[in-house]
Amino acid sequence: MKKLYLSLIIFIFSLIIYAFFVPYENWSSQSVQESMKRGDDIVKHLEEYKKKNGFYPINLQDLGKKIFSNIPAPIAGDKTWQYQQELSGKSFNLRVGTKNLEDGHILMRDHRYWIHDTQ
């Protein structure tokens, strides 16, 4: 009987540890739409930056320092942005971060439009 209780306690403890340390990635339609809305706001500021400087910033921190004081985080994926300047500042790629590449979700935008691929 003691072994059963011990096993049950270990199992419950394992679930609690899992819940706290394994990141939950929310890919609901609502979180994707809200993240795209927040990303569109960032893109608006990226375009302003390019208009003033002739190129897109190297990273989002540069954008924050000069134009955008508080960059809104996405609520989808792992709740981070991944940004990359491309073609010597003529283009960029903004995507929602994910820690679990196997789940098949990609949400990214370049200077033209959003791509949401659920593979």
Summary of the structure (lengths in Angstrom):
residues: 119
radius of gyration: 19.5
end to end distance: 47.2
largest distance: 72.8
contacts: 304
relative contact order: 0.16
helix: 49%
strand: 18%
